């Protein structure tokens, strides 16, 4: 029987891997509920701050970032929201493969470089009840395109059309793309894989976002193993500054916080697949 809290070994080729979608039959109850909890938190955040355009990033590859991006879009759509998922990895786009959404001929790069119009690139995925905007043809200058005035115009068009705009961006330690996009949207959702990236790397990645003016809205803990956590871990550290605790020796990552801090903590989300 599949344990949803254990890592799942998969093919290292992104084109041969798949996401663990909440829409799939047989998904564990706790797995689906974790995304509903994330959705509830985001709805509260939207009510209080107006945050509707959000970039999702992580410290390193393989932290289940894209899994979070897609499932967040799906759970928002299940709640009746009009959602667009945008692939902002212009260097190595794979979301179109994960979602079986064509051949990535037209997308963000083509729109921003004036090769096509936004409406020509948007794809309605009825099986997921979301709209998808592929990354498009990989350009020679991804960061420049993502930081251009045309990109800002495209984001404004999406905001005017959809309730939520979810941008899936590359890991922040690899390239600056997530920070570039983050400066043009309402903030970033930061994905942290349990017992994976060293604490100092995670702290440096968050600092990089903040130093470039990106508002870190919260974080999602992925691939969390409750049994390992109960035994303790060398990866026990807390980041109260933006509202979550990571790898503490309780099944609830917020359990070790003081009551005041716990009120503001984001719940952990458990993900099992690679990104």
C-alpha positions in Angstrom: 0.0 0.0 0.0 1.3 3.4 -1.0 2.4 5.6 2.0 1.6 9.2 1.0 4.2 10.5 3.5 7.1 8.6 2.0 9.1 9.7 -1.1 8.2 8.0 -4.3 11.1 7.0 -6.6 10.4 8.0 -10.1 12.2 8.3 -13.5 14.6 11.2 -13.4 13.5 12.4 -16.9 10.8 15.1 -16.3 9.1 14.0 -19.6 8.6 10.5 -18.1 7.4 11.6 -14.7 3.9 12.6 -13.6 2.5 14.7 -10.8 0.4 13.3 -7.9 -2.8 15.2 -8.7 -5.6 15.6 -6.2 -8.0 14.9 -9.0 -6.7 11.4 -9.5 -8.7 8.5 -8.1 -7.3 6.9 -5.0 -5.4 9.9 -3.7 -5.2 9.5 0.1 -7.7 11.6 2.1 -4.9 13.4 4.1 -3.2 14.4 0.9 -6.3 16.0 -0.6 -7.2 17.6 2.7 -3.8 19.2 2.9 -4.4 21.1 -0.3 -7.9 22.1 0.9 -6.2 23.6 4.0 -3.7 25.4 1.8 -6.7 26.8 -0.2 -8.4 28.0 2.9 -5.3 29.8 4.1 -4.9 31.4 0.7 -8.6 32.5 0.6 -8.1 34.2 4.0 -5.0 35.8 2.7 -6.8 37.1 -0.4 -9.6 38.5 1.8 -7.1 40.4 4.0 -4.5 41.5 1.4 -6.1 41.1 -2.0 -3.3 38.6 -3.1 -4.5 36.8 -6.2 -1.4 36.6 -8.4 1.2 34.3 -6.8 4.5 32.9 -7.9 5.4 29.5 -6.5 9.1 28.7 -6.1 11.6 26.7 -4.0 15.3 26.6 -3.0 16.3 23.7 -5.2 15.0 21.4 -7.9 13.2 18.2 -6.7 11.2 19.9 -3.9 7.8 19.2 -5.5 7.3 22.8 -6.4 5.3 22.1 -9.6 3.2 19.6 -7.8 2.2 22.3 -5.4 1.5 24.8 -8.2 -0.7 22.5 -10.1 -2.6 21.1 -7.1 -3.2 24.6 -5.7 -4.7 25.6 -9.0 -6.9 22.5 -9.1 -8.2 22.9 -5.5 -9.0 26.6 -6.2 -10.9 25.5 -9.3 -12.8 22.9 -7.3 -13.9 25.8 -5.1 -15.5 27.5 -8.1 -12.6 29.9 -8.8 -11.6 30.9 -12.3 -7.9 29.9 -12.3 -5.1 30.2 -14.7 -1.8 28.3 -14.2 1.2 29.9 -15.9 4.4 28.0 -16.6 7.2 30.6 -16.0 10.1 28.1 -16.5 11.1 29.5 -19.9 14.4 27.6 -19.8 13.2 24.0 -19.3 9.4 24.0 -19.5 7.7 20.7 -18.5 4.2 21.6 -17.2 2.7 21.0 -20.6 4.0 17.5 -20.5 2.7 16.9 -17.0 -0.7 18.2 -18.0 -0.7 16.6 -21.4 -1.4 20.0 -22.9 0.0 19.9 -26.4 3.5 20.8 -27.6 4.3 24.1 -26.0 4.3 25.9 -29.4 2.8 29.2 -28.0 3.1 30.5 -24.5 4.6 33.2 -22.3 7.8 33.7 -24.3 5.9 34.1 -27.5 3.4 36.5 -26.0 6.0 38.7 -24.4 8.1 38.8 -27.5 5.0 39.8 -29.5 4.9 36.6 -31.6 1.3 35.9 -30.6 -1.6 37.3 -28.6 -2.5 36.1 -25.1 -5.8 34.6 -26.2 -4.0 32.5 -28.8 -1.8 30.8 -26.2 -4.3 30.2 -23.4 -5.5 26.5 -23.2 -8.6 25.5 -21.4 -8.1 22.1 -19.7 -11.7 21.0 -19.1 -10.6 17.8 -17.3 -9.0 20.0 -14.6 -11.4 23.0 -14.9 -8.4 25.4 -15.1 -6.9 27.5 -17.9 -3.2 26.8 -18.7 -0.6 29.1 -20.2 2.5 27.2 -21.4 6.0 28.7 -21.2 6.3 28.8 -24.9 9.4 28.5 -27.1 12.6 28.6 -24.9 14.1 32.1 -25.6 17.8 33.1 -25.3 17.0 35.8 -22.7 14.4 34.4 -20.2 15.1 36.9 -17.3 14.9 39.9 -19.7 11.6 38.8 -21.1 10.1 38.0 -17.7 11.1 41.5 -16.5 9.8 43.4 -19.5 7.0 45.9 -19.8 5.2 43.4 -22.0 5.3 40.8 -19.3 3.7 43.3 -16.9 1.0 44.0 -19.4 0.3 40.2 -19.8 0.1 39.8 -16.0 -2.4 42.7 -15.8 -4.5 41.0 -18.5 -4.5 37.8 -16.6 -5.5 39.5 -13.3 -8.4 41.2 -15.1 -9.7 37.9 -16.4 -9.1 35.3 -13.7 -9.8 35.1 -9.9 -6.3 33.6 -9.3 -3.1 33.6 -11.4 -0.6 30.9 -10.3 2.9 31.2 -11.7 5.2 28.2 -11.5 8.8 29.5 -11.6 12.2 27.8 -11.4 14.0 27.4 -8.1 15.4 30.7 -6.8 18.9 29.3 -6.1 19.3 28.3 -9.7 18.2 31.5 -11.6 16.6 34.9 -10.7 13.4 34.3 -12.7 11.2 33.7 -9.6 12.4 37.0 -8.1 11.8 38.8 -11.4 8.2 37.5 -11.6 7.7 37.9 -7.9 8.3 41.6 -8.1 5.4 41.9 -10.5 2.8 39.9 -8.6 1.3 39.9 -5.1 3.9 37.6 -3.6 5.6 34.2 -3.4 4.6 30.9 -2.0 7.8 29.1 -1.0 8.0 25.3 -1.2 10.4 23.4 1.1 11.0 19.7 0.9 11.4 18.1 4.3 15.0 17.0 5.2 16.3 18.0 1.8 17.9 21.5 1.4 20.2 22.6 4.2 18.8 25.2 6.5 21.3 27.8 5.4 20.3 27.3 1.8 16.7 27.7 2.5 17.4 30.9 4.6 19.5 32.3 1.8 16.8 31.6 -0.8 14.2 33.4 1.2 16.5 36.3 1.9 17.2 36.5 -1.8 13.5 36.9 -2.5 13.0 39.5 0.2 16.1 41.4 -0.7 14.8 41.8 -4.3 11.5 43.1 -2.9 9.4 40.0 -3.2 6.8 39.5 -0.5 6.9 35.9 0.9 3.3 35.1 1.6 4.0 31.7 3.3 5.5 28.3 2.8 4.5 24.8 2.0 6.3 21.8 3.5 6.5 18.8 1.2 7.4 15.1 1.5 7.0 15.3 5.2 7.5 11.9 7.0 5.8 12.0 10.4 7.6 8.9 11.6 11.0 10.4 10.9 9.9 13.7 12.5 8.8 11.8 15.7 12.3 10.4 16.0 13.9 13.9 15.6 16.0 15.1 12.8 19.2 17.0 12.0 17.0 19.3 9.9 15.1 20.7 12.9 14.8 24.4 12.5 12.1 27.1 12.5 11.3 30.1 10.3 8.9 32.1 12.4 9.5 35.2 10.4 7.3 34.0 7.6 5.1 31.7 9.5 6.0 28.0 9.4 8.2 25.5 11.2 10.1 22.8 9.3 11.1 19.4 10.5 10.2 19.8 14.2 9.7 16.6 16.2 5.9 16.8 16.1 3.5 15.6 13.5 2.0 19.1 13.3 4.8 21.5 12.2 3.2 24.3 14.1 2.9 22.3 17.3 6.2 23.5 18.9 5.4 27.2 18.4 4.0 29.4 21.1 0.2 30.0 20.9 0.8 33.5 19.5 3.1 32.3 16.7 0.9 29.2 16.1 -2.0 31.5 15.1 0.0 32.8 12.2 1.6 29.5 11.1 0.8 28.0 7.7 -0.2 24.3 7.8 2.2 21.7 6.3 1.3 20.2 3.0 2.5 16.7 2.3 3.7 15.8 -1.2 5.4 12.6 -2.4 6.6 13.1 -5.9 9.6 14.7 -7.5 9.4 18.1 -9.2 
